Amino acid sequence: MVLLGVGSATAADATTDDPGTGSMAGHLVDQDGHPVVDAFVSVEGDTTFHFASTFTDADGFWRLTRLPPDDYRVRFEPLDGPAQYAFGKWEFFEADLIPVVAGEEAIVDDQLLPFGTITGQLLGSDGDPAAFAQVFAEPVEGGSFEGVSTDEDGLFTLRVAPGEYIVAFEAGGPTQYAFVTFDFLEAEIFSVGPGETVVVNDQLRPLGTITGTLSDHPGGPVEGAGVHATEVDGGPSGFTVTDEDGGFTLQVPPGRYRVSFDVDQLSQYAFGTLDFSQAEIFDVSAGEVVTVNDTLIATGAVEGRFTNRDGTGIEGVEVNLEPLEPALPFYFTETDDTGSYHLLRVAPGSYRVRFTSFEENFEQYAFGVVDRADAAVIVVDADETVVVDDTRLPTGSVRVTTRDALTGEPVMEFSLFLGIEFVHTTTGEVLLTGVPVGTHRITFASADGYSYRDLTTVTVVEDEVAEVTLTFHPKARVETTVVDAVTGEPVEGVCLIPATTTQFIIPEWCPEVSGPDGRVTVEVDRGGVYHFLAWPRDAEGYGAQWVGHHGGTGFQLAAARVTVPEGGVATAPVVRMDRAGTVTGTVTLPDGTVATSGTVSIGNEPFNVGGGLGLAAIARQGRYTIDWLGPYQWPLYFDVPGYARQWSGGSPERHTADRVPVVSGATTTYDQRLEPGTEVTVSIDLGQAFLVALNARTGDRVGVWTVLSDPELTSPVLGPQRIKFVVIGGDSPARFIGGDDFDSATTYTIRPHRRQVIVLE
């Protein structure tokens, strides 16, 4: 029998020559109790991050001395097996923390865990063994990557912790997955148990070649440029760097590619264009060589000095060249110790120049303005250098005070952003000094228990103090109790998500959940009529519901209406939680092929965040699974990149969508074939921003046009439906087209299955 554990020897027994340190020692044995020889042993401190390593000897013994007192994780890497941690753990975060005390030695004896094996042979596309290719076992969930090289016969063996793996191959081209695919989502998943051997034989797919040279505008070679081959239809891409002769070679799967080059901060497509839509598309077949020789476009330069008012240069100021045209790059650099800066390879076009110092808390545009809209337009021509000198603006001060919208009393603790400066105070007012002269927006303000709804501007005059008062509106509170629908017992871990008939967003996170007594409180920014979605954040096994008067529902308009007074307290109906059911299915595209990306949910996630609660990914073979809905009838929202956002049954609107029945403890199958939608081209000049289309009845997001430097962009929208537009980002805070808010915004009609152009002001 092998005894695993940790102990400590006396100070006299400890092997250390530093009385302020301790040591660790132990034996490592295999499954049969035999010593493990030449295993790599390493330790890492939990707080000191001290790292030390050694190897086991012929008896499996190891010792590490002069370790600062701390808790340590111990890692074992045997020659013929996967790494593991003491005591008997596969994962870093599961490893035991073993204390080391000054003057003492911690004893750490451990035994290798049983592992599995992935073995096989890799053949080249010609059928011969693929010698010295890299093979990786990538865990499907957590765990460590294991890698090895094939031998001269293409054979490989990987020892892995028990679990599920995808096997990947790298042999001078893009990563290929077993079996014979470049698509990670199509990769086979291999289950490997303790002591099991899984055989994975595979063959490399035939590749094509993209080769060529990149020359500078005068004709010389460009060394060190990044070269990207991007597959037009979303397949794998390739990357390399040009050599000293400007040459490059990429091995890529058969397909259609755009080729782009990155030099300094300039990125261009072959042949000689900055515009993605104008890039040449190259068809590459297996075994074919496609030659792409290109020359960098003629460029200009921007340089100058940024100085104090006495003419001395300011070091470390960030200089940004902001493009006014869609294809132009965004450039940045910093001033040197003389205040000088230089931007090379600047593509011809129109720009704004912005100067920012986070150390000094100022931001301004050339020439001497704080508002982007007032900035000078800098035109750069090929083979010319534009000099943009600027001087730091004089400054004044801003005193910010606050008031409660209901009581008129000051709000003592609050935070705000003015320009790039963030401040927080507990005194009810703050004095900001060194603020550049000009008119500034207070772009953000917050205080616990309050909402801030106003757009506040303040004009700063040199050496004067500008006064501004922020009005904070007390948030309202809604209280209720969450219980089990059958037993009536309190349910812990459920949160309430407020919604109106025109605003429903699934948040990233629910900060407040019901406690052990089932009680939960949620804040809303303003008074009004609300519905509430109960979300089982930490209530495993329960399903989400729209809260009704006597139980849950999957249809928002059937939920209880709760009237909340401004700044007051309201009580919602008791939330009676039912057990969850499952919905699964396949999402197909309009042409009948399966979707390979996207999400399925019951509503919009936070805009431009990248996810929220309750998003089910569309993964392998177009499959999705939702297991967090209560046993009601639910409309489902399908969001697949490149296709019109739509609801179950191909509906453009949530309230008219098919409702999918969910049964507690059972699985419902619901497949969705996406409708193509209308290609909507929106014409508007906003600078860089997002234009978002919202359904005019529900407020759900139905279309997004991104980075509107280009005044005309196209996105699919499902018709027929009525929509409204809101602009997010750019030079101004969010604003609705044609009105001050959602209710007053202009309504536009989308017609089904036809192209449509909408001109916005």
Residue pairs with C-beta under 8 A, 6 or more apart in sequence:
1 33
2 29
2 33
2 109
2 111
3 109
4 87
4 88
4 109
4 110
4 111
5 87
5 107
5 109
6 86
6 87
6 96
6 98
6 106
6 107
6 108
7 106
7 107
8 101
8 104
8 105
8 106
8 107
9 104
9 105
9 107
10 104
11 103
11 104
13 105
14 22
14 23
14 103
14 104
14 105
15 23
15 25
15 63
15 65
15 105
16 22
16 23
16 65
16 66
16 67
16 103
16 105
17 65
17 66
18 66
19 102
19 103
20 68
20 69
20 102
21 65
21 66
21 67
21 68
21 69
21 100
21 102
22 67
22 69
22 100
22 101
22 102
22 103
22 104
22 105
22 106
23 63
23 64
23 65
23 66
23 67
23 100
23 104
23 105
23 106
24 43
24 63
24 64
24 67
24 72
24 74
24 98
24 100
24 105
24 106
24 107
24 108
25 61
25 62
25 63
25 64
25 105
25 106
25 107
25 108
26 61
26 62
26 74
26 86
26 107
26 108
26 109
26 110
27 35
27 56
27 59
27 60
27 61
27 62
27 109
27 110
28 35
28 36
28 39
28 41
28 56
28 60
28 62
28 76
28 78
28 109
28 110
28 111
28 112
29 35
29 36
29 60
29 109
29 110
29 111
29 112
30 36
30 78
30 111
30 112
31 111
31 112
31 114
33 111
34 60
35 56
35 58
35 59
35 60
35 61
36 56
36 60
36 76
36 78
36 112
37 56
37 57
37 58
37 60
37 79
38 55
38 56
38 79
39 55
39 56
39 60
39 62
39 76
39 77
39 78
39 79
40 53
40 55
40 76
40 77
41 53
41 54
41 55
41 56
41 62
41 64
41 74
41 75
41 76
41 77
42 51
42 52
42 53
42 74
42 75
42 77
43 50
43 51
43 52
43 53
43 64
43 67
43 72
43 73
43 74
43 75
44 50
44 51
44 72
44 73
44 75
45 51
45 67
45 68
45 70
45 71
45 72
46 70
46 71
46 72
46 73
46 97
47 70
47 71
48 68
48 70
50 67
50 68
50 70
52 64
52 66
52 67
53 64
54 62
54 63
54 64
55 62
56 62
63 105
67 100
68 100
69 99
69 100
69 101
69 102
70 99
70 100
71 97
71 98
71 99
71 100
72 97
72 98
72 99
72 100
72 106
73 85
73 86
73 92
73 95
73 96
73 97
73 98
74 85
74 86
74 95
74 98
74 108
74 110
75 83
75 84
75 85
75 86
75 95
76 83
76 84
76 85
76 86
76 110
76 112
77 83
78 112
80 159
81 112
81 115
81 159
82 90
82 115
82 144
82 146
82 159
82 160
82 161
83 144
84 90
84 112
84 113
84 161
85 91
85 92
85 94
85 95
85 96
86 95
86 96
86 98
86 108
86 110
87 96
87 108
87 110
88 110
88 111
88 113
89 95
89 96
90 113
90 143
90 144
90 161
91 142
91 143
91 144
98 106
98 108
99 106
100 106
113 161
113 194
114 162
114 194
114 195
115 159
115 160
115 161
115 162
115 194
115 195
116 159
116 160
116 161
116 162
116 192
116 193
116 194
116 195
116 196
116 197
116 198
117 157
117 158
117 159
117 160
117 192
117 196
117 197
117 198
118 137
118 157
118 158
118 160
118 165
118 167
118 190
118 192
118 197
118 198
118 200
119 155
119 156
119 157
119 158
119 197
119 198
119 199
119 200
120 155
120 156
120 167
120 199
120 200
120 201
120 202
121 129
121 150
121 153
121 154
121 155
121 156
121 201
122 129
122 130
122 133
122 135
122 150
122 154
122 156
122 169
122 171
122 201
122 202
122 203
122 204
123 129
123 130
123 154
123 201
123 202
123 203
123 204
124 130
124 154
124 171
124 203
124 204
125 203
125 204
125 205
125 206
125 207
125 286
127 203
128 154
129 150
129 152
129 153
129 154
129 155
130 150
130 154
130 169
130 171
130 204
131 150
131 151
131 152
131 153
131 154
132 149
132 150
132 151
132 152
133 149
133 150
133 154
133 169
133 170
133 171
133 204
134 147
134 148
134 149
134 169
134 170
134 171
135 147
135 148
135 149
135 150
135 156
135 158
135 167
135 168
135 169
136 145
136 146
136 147
136 167
136 168
136 169
136 170
137 145
137 146
137 147
137 158
137 160
137 165
137 166
137 167
138 145
138 165
138 166
138 167
138 168
139 145
139 161
139 163
139 164
139 165
140 163
140 164
140 165
140 166
140 189
141 163
141 164
143 161
143 163
144 161
146 158
146 159
146 160
147 158
148 156
148 157
148 158
149 156
150 156
160 192
162 192
162 193
162 194
162 196
163 191
163 192
164 189
164 190
164 191
164 192
165 189
165 190
165 192
166 177
166 178
166 184
166 187
166 188
166 189
166 190
167 177
167 178
167 187
167 188
167 190
167 200
167 202
168 175
168 176
168 177
168 178
168 187
169 175
169 176
169 177
169 178
169 202
169 204
170 176
171 204
172 251
173 204
173 207
173 238
173 251
173 252
173 253
174 182
174 236
174 237
174 238
174 251
174 252
174 253
175 182
175 236
176 182
176 202
176 204
176 205
177 183
177 184
177 186
177 187
177 188
178 187
178 188
178 190
178 200
178 202
179 188
179 202
180 202
180 203
180 205
181 187
182 205
182 235
182 236
182 253
183 235
183 236
183 596
185 596
185 597
185 619
185 620
186 620
186 621
190 198
190 200
191 198
192 198
205 253
205 286
206 254
206 286
206 287
207 251
207 252
207 253
207 254
207 286
208 251
208 252
208 253
208 254
208 284
208 285
208 286
208 287
208 288
208 289
208 290
209 249
209 250
209 251
209 252
209 284
209 288
209 289
209 290
210 229
210 238
210 249
210 250
210 252
210 257
210 259
210 282
210 284
210 290
210 292
211 247
211 248
211 249
211 250
211 289
211 290
211 291
211 292
212 247
212 248
212 259
212 291
212 292
212 293
212 294
213 221
213 242
213 245
213 246
213 247
213 248
213 293
213 294
214 221
214 222
214 225
214 227
214 242
214 246
214 248
214 261
214 263
214 293
214 294
214 295
214 296
215 221
215 222
215 246
215 293
215 294
215 295
215 296
216 222
216 295
216 296
217 295
217 296
217 297
217 298
217 299
219 295
220 246
221 242
221 244
221 245
221 246
221 247
222 242
222 246
222 261
222 263
222 296
223 242
223 243
223 244
223 245
223 246
224 241
224 242
225 241
225 242
225 246
225 261
225 262
225 263
226 239
226 240
226 241
226 261
226 262
226 263
227 239
227 240
227 241
227 242
227 248
227 250
227 259
227 260
227 261
227 262
228 237
228 238
228 239
228 259
228 260
228 261
228 262
229 237
229 238
229 239
229 250
229 252
229 257
229 258
229 259
230 237
230 257
230 258
230 259
230 260
231 237
231 252
231 253
231 255
231 256
231 257
232 255
232 256
232 257
232 258
232 281
233 255
233 256
234 596
235 253
235 255
236 252
236 253
237 252
237 257
238 250
238 251
238 252
239 250
240 248
240 249
240 250
241 248
242 248
242 261
252 284
254 284
254 285
254 286
255 283
255 284
256 281
256 282
256 283
256 284
257 281
257 282
257 284
258 269
258 270
258 276
258 279
258 280
258 281
258 282
259 269
259 270
259 279
259 280
259 282
259 292
259 294
260 267
260 268
260 269
260 270
260 279
261 267
261 268
261 269
261 270
261 294
261 296
263 296
263 345
264 344
264 345
265 329
265 330
265 331
265 332
265 343
265 345
266 296
266 297
266 299
266 329
266 345
266 346
266 347
267 274
267 329
268 274
268 294
268 296
268 297
268 347
269 275
269 276
269 278
269 279
269 280
270 279
270 280
270 282
270 292
270 294
271 280
271 292
271 294
272 294
272 295
272 296
272 297
273 279
273 297
273 327
274 297
274 327
274 328
274 329
274 347
275 326
275 327
276 327
282 290
282 292
283 290
284 290
296 345
297 347
297 348
297 382
298 348
298 382
298 383
299 344
299 345
299 346
299 347
299 348
299 382
299 383
300 346
300 348
300 380
300 381
300 382
300 383
300 384
300 385
300 386
301 342
301 343
301 344
301 345
301 346
301 380
301 384
301 385
301 386
302 321
302 331
302 342
302 343
302 346
302 351
302 353
302 378
302 380
302 385
302 386
302 387
302 388
303 340
303 341
303 342
303 343
303 385
303 386
303 387
303 388
304 340
304 341
304 387
304 388
304 389
304 390
305 313
305 335
305 338
305 339
305 340
305 341
305 389
306 313
306 314
306 317
306 319
306 335
306 339
306 341
306 355
306 389
306 390
306 391
306 392
307 313
307 314
307 339
307 389
307 390
307 391
307 392
308 314
308 391
308 392
309 391
309 392
309 394
312 339
313 335
313 336
313 337
313 338
313 339
313 340
314 335
314 339
314 357
314 360
314 392
315 335
315 336
315 337
315 338
315 339
316 334
316 335
316 357
316 359
317 334
317 335
317 339
317 341
317 355
317 356
317 357
318 332
318 333
318 334
318 355
318 356
318 357
318 358
319 332
319 333
319 334
319 335
319 341
319 343
319 353
319 354
319 355
320 330
320 331
320 332
320 353
320 354
320 356
321 330
321 331
321 332
321 343
321 346
321 351
321 352
321 353
321 378
322 330
322 351
322 352
322 353
322 354
322 372
322 688
323 329
323 330
323 349
323 350
323 351
323 709
324 349
324 350
324 351
324 352
324 377
324 687
324 709
325 349
325 350
325 709
326 707
326 709
326 710
327 347
328 347
328 349
328 350
328 351
328 709
329 347
331 343
331 346
331 351
333 341
333 342
333 343
334 341
335 341
346 380
347 380
348 380
348 381
348 382
349 379
349 380
350 377
350 378
350 379
350 380
351 377
351 378
351 379
351 380
352 365
352 366
352 372
352 375
352 376
352 377
352 378
353 365
353 366
353 375
353 376
353 378
353 388
353 390
354 363
354 364
354 365
354 366
354 372
354 375
355 363
355 364
355 365
355 366
355 390
355 392
356 362
356 363
356 420
357 363
358 420
360 434
361 419
361 420
361 421
361 434
362 392
362 393
362 395
362 419
362 420
362 434
362 435
362 436
363 370
363 419
363 420
363 436
364 370
364 390
364 392
364 393
364 436
364 438
365 371
365 372
365 374
365 375
365 376
366 375
366 376
366 378
366 388
366 390
367 376
367 388
367 390
368 390
368 391
368 393
369 375
369 438
370 393
370 419
370 436
370 437
370 438
370 439
370 440
371 438
371 439
372 731
373 731
378 386
378 388
379 386
380 386
392 436
393 436
393 437
393 438
394 436
394 437
394 462
394 463
395 433
395 434
395 435
395 436
395 437
395 460
395 462
395 463
396 435
396 437
396 460
396 461
396 462
396 463
396 464
396 465
396 466
397 431
397 432
397 433
397 434
397 435
397 460
397 464
397 465
397 466
398 418
398 431
398 432
398 435
398 440
398 458
398 460
398 465
398 466
398 467
398 468
399 429
399 430
399 431
399 432
399 465
399 466
399 467
399 468
400 416
400 418
400 429
400 430
400 431
400 432
400 442
400 468
400 469
400 470
401 410
401 428
401 429
401 467
401 468
401 469
401 470
402 410
402 411
402 414
402 428
402 429
402 447
402 469
402 470
402 471
402 472
403 409
403 410
403 411
403 469
403 470
403 471
403 472
404 410
404 411
404 450
404 472
404 474
405 471
405 472
405 473
405 474
405 567
406 473
406 474
406 566
406 567
410 428
410 429
411 428
411 447
411 450
411 470
411 472
412 426
412 427
412 428
413 424
413 425
413 426
413 447
413 448
414 424
414 425
414 445
414 446
414 447
414 450
414 470
414 472
415 422
415 423
415 424
415 425
415 444
415 445
415 446
415 447
416 422
416 423
416 430
416 442
416 444
416 445
416 446
416 470
417 442
417 443
417 444
417 445
418 432
418 435
418 440
418 441
418 442
418 443
418 458
419 435
419 436
419 440
421 432
421 435
423 430
423 432
431 465
435 460
436 460
437 460
437 461
437 462
438 459
438 460
439 457
439 458
439 459
439 460
440 457
440 458
440 459
440 460
441 455
441 456
441 457
441 733
442 456
442 457
442 458
442 468
442 470
443 733
444 452
445 452
445 456
445 470
445 472
446 452
447 472
449 474
449 475
449 523
450 472
450 473
450 474
450 475
451 472
451 473
451 475
451 525
451 526
452 470
452 471
452 472
452 473
453 473
453 525
453 526
454 470
454 471
455 733
456 468
456 470
458 466
458 468
459 466
460 466
473 525
473 526
473 566
473 567
474 566
474 567
475 523
475 524
475 525
475 526
475 567
476 523
476 524
476 526
476 527
476 564
476 565
476 566
476 567
476 568
476 569
476 570
477 521
477 522
477 523
477 524
477 568
477 569
477 570
478 496
478 498
478 521
478 522
478 523
478 524
478 530
478 532
478 562
478 564
478 569
478 570
478 571
478 572
479 519
479 520
479 521
479 569
479 570
479 571
479 572
480 496
480 519
480 520
480 532
480 547
480 571
480 572
480 573
480 574
480 575
481 490
481 514
481 517
481 518
481 519
481 520
481 574
481 575
482 490
482 491
482 492
482 494
482 514
482 518
482 519
482 520
482 534
482 539
482 574
482 575
482 577
483 489
483 490
483 491
483 518
483 574
483 575
483 576
483 577
484 490
484 491
484 576
484 577
485 551
485 552
485 576
485 577
485 578
490 514
490 516
490 517
490 518
490 519
491 514
491 518
491 539
491 542
491 575
491 577
492 513
492 514
492 515
492 516
492 518
492 538
492 539
493 513
493 514
493 536
493 537
493 538
493 539
493 540
494 513
494 514
494 520
494 534
494 535
494 536
494 537
494 538
494 539
494 542
494 575
494 577
495 510
495 511
495 512
495 513
495 514
495 520
495 522
495 534
495 535
495 537
496 520
496 522
496 532
496 533
496 534
496 535
496 547
496 572
496 575
497 506
497 507
497 510
497 522
497 532
497 533
497 534
497 535
498 522
498 524
498 530
498 531
498 532
499 505
499 530
499 531
499 532
499 533
499 556
500 528
500 529
500 530
500 531
500 699
501 531
501 556
501 557
501 697
501 698
501 699
502 697
502 698
502 699
502 742
502 743
503 699
503 742
504 533
504 556
504 603
504 604
504 698
504 699
504 700
505 603
505 604
505 605
505 606
505 607
505 612
506 601
506 602
506 603
506 604
506 605
506 606
506 612
506 613
506 614
506 615
507 606
507 612
507 613
508 605
508 606
508 609
508 611
508 612
508 613
509 613
510 535
510 537
510 613
512 520
512 521
512 522
513 520
513 537
513 538
513 539
514 520
514 539
520 575
522 532
524 530
524 564
526 566
527 564
527 565
527 566
527 567
527 568
528 563
528 564
529 561
529 562
529 563
529 564
530 561
530 562
530 564
531 546
531 547
531 556
531 559
531 560
531 561
531 562
532 546
532 547
532 559
532 560
532 562
532 572
532 575
533 544
533 545
533 546
533 547
533 556
534 544
534 545
534 546
534 547
534 552
534 575
534 577
535 544
535 613
535 614
536 542
536 543
536 544
536 577
536 580
536 628
537 613
539 577
541 579
541 580
542 577
542 578
542 579
542 580
542 630
543 552
543 577
543 578
543 579
543 580
543 581
543 628
543 629
543 630
543 631
543 662
543 664
544 580
544 602
544 614
544 628
544 629
544 630
545 551
545 552
545 553
545 554
545 575
545 577
545 578
545 630
545 632
546 552
546 553
546 554
546 555
546 556
546 558
546 559
546 632
547 559
547 560
547 572
547 573
547 575
548 558
548 559
548 560
548 573
549 560
549 573
550 573
550 576
551 576
551 578
552 575
552 576
552 577
552 578
552 630
552 632
553 559
553 632
554 629
554 630
554 632
554 633
554 634
554 635
554 659
554 662
555 632
555 633
555 634
555 635
555 655
555 659
556 654
556 655
557 655
560 572
560 573
562 570
562 571
562 572
562 573
563 570
564 570
577 630
578 630
578 631
578 664
579 630
579 631
579 664
579 665
580 627
580 628
580 629
580 630
580 631
580 662
580 664
581 627
581 629
581 630
581 631
581 662
581 663
581 664
581 665
581 666
581 667
581 668
582 625
582 626
582 627
582 662
582 666
582 667
582 668
583 625
583 626
583 627
583 629
583 634
583 636
583 660
583 662
583 667
583 668
583 669
583 670
584 623
584 624
584 625
584 626
584 667
584 668
584 669
584 670
585 623
585 624
585 669
585 670
585 671
585 672
586 594
586 621
586 622
586 623
586 624
586 671
586 672
587 594
587 595
587 598
587 600
587 618
587 622
587 624
587 638
587 640
587 671
587 672
587 673
587 674
588 594
588 595
588 622
588 671
588 672
588 673
588 674
589 595
589 640
589 643
589 673
589 674
590 643
590 673
590 674
590 675
590 676
592 673
594 621
594 622
595 618
595 622
595 640
595 643
595 674
596 618
596 622
597 617
597 618
597 640
597 641
598 617
598 618
598 638
598 639
598 640
598 641
598 643
599 605
599 615
599 616
599 617
599 618
599 624
599 638
599 639
600 615
600 616
600 618
600 624
600 626
600 636
600 637
600 638
600 639
600 672
601 612
601 614
601 615
601 616
601 636
601 637
601 639
602 614
602 629
602 634
602 635
602 636
602 637
603 637
603 654
603 700
604 612
604 637
604 700
604 701
605 611
605 612
605 615
606 612
607 690
607 692
607 701
607 728
608 690
608 728
614 626
614 628
616 624
616 625
616 626
617 624
618 624
618 640
626 636
629 662
630 662
630 664
631 662
631 663
631 664
632 661
632 662
633 659
633 660
633 661
633 662
634 659
634 660
634 662
635 647
635 648
635 651
635 654
635 655
635 657
635 658
635 659
635 660
636 647
636 648
636 657
636 660
636 670
636 672
637 645
637 646
637 647
637 654
637 700
638 645
638 646
638 647
638 648
638 672
638 674
639 645
640 674
642 716
643 674
643 676
643 677
643 716
644 652
644 674
644 675
644 676
644 677
644 678
644 702
644 703
644 716
644 717
644 718
645 701
645 702
645 703
645 717
645 718
646 652
646 674
646 675
646 677
646 718
647 653
647 654
647 656
647 657
647 658
648 657
648 658
648 659
648 660
648 670
648 672
649 657
649 658
650 672
650 673
650 674
650 675
650 718
651 657
651 658
651 718
652 695
652 702
652 717
652 718
652 719
652 720
652 721
652 750
653 695
653 697
653 698
653 700
653 721
654 695
654 698
654 700
655 697
655 698
660 668
660 670
661 668
662 668
675 718
676 716
676 753
677 716
677 717
677 718
677 719
678 716
678 717
678 718
678 719
678 750
678 751
678 752
678 753
678 754
678 755
678 756
679 714
679 715
679 716
679 755
679 756
680 693
680 703
680 714
680 715
680 716
680 717
680 750
680 755
680 756
680 757
680 758
681 712
681 713
681 714
681 755
681 756
681 757
681 758
682 691
682 705
682 712
682 713
682 714
682 715
682 725
682 757
682 758
682 760
683 711
683 712
683 757
683 758
683 759
683 760
684 691
684 708
684 711
684 759
684 760
684 761
685 708
685 711
686 708
686 727
686 730
686 731
687 708
687 709
687 730
687 731
688 707
688 708
688 709
688 729
688 730
689 707
689 708
689 727
689 728
689 729
689 730
689 731
690 704
690 705
690 706
690 707
690 708
690 727
690 728
690 729
691 704
691 705
691 708
691 713
691 725
691 726
691 727
691 728
691 760
692 701
692 703
692 704
692 705
692 725
692 726
692 727
692 728
693 701
693 702
693 703
693 704
693 705
693 715
693 717
693 723
693 724
693 725
694 700
694 701
694 702
694 723
694 724
694 725
694 726
694 742
695 702
695 721
695 722
695 723
696 721
696 722
696 723
696 724
696 747
697 722
699 742
702 717
702 718
702 721
702 723
703 715
703 716
703 717
703 723
704 715
705 713
705 714
705 715
706 713
708 730
717 723
717 750
718 750
718 752
719 750
719 751
719 752
719 753
720 749
720 750
720 751
720 752
721 749
721 750
722 747
722 748
722 749
722 750
723 747
723 748
723 749
723 750
724 736
724 737
724 738
724 742
724 745
724 746
724 747
724 748
725 736
725 737
725 738
725 745
725 746
725 748
725 760
726 734
726 735
726 736
726 737
726 742
726 745
727 734
727 735
727 736
727 737
728 734
736 742
736 744
736 745
737 745
737 746
737 760
737 761
738 744
738 745
738 746
738 761
739 745
739 746
748 758
750 756
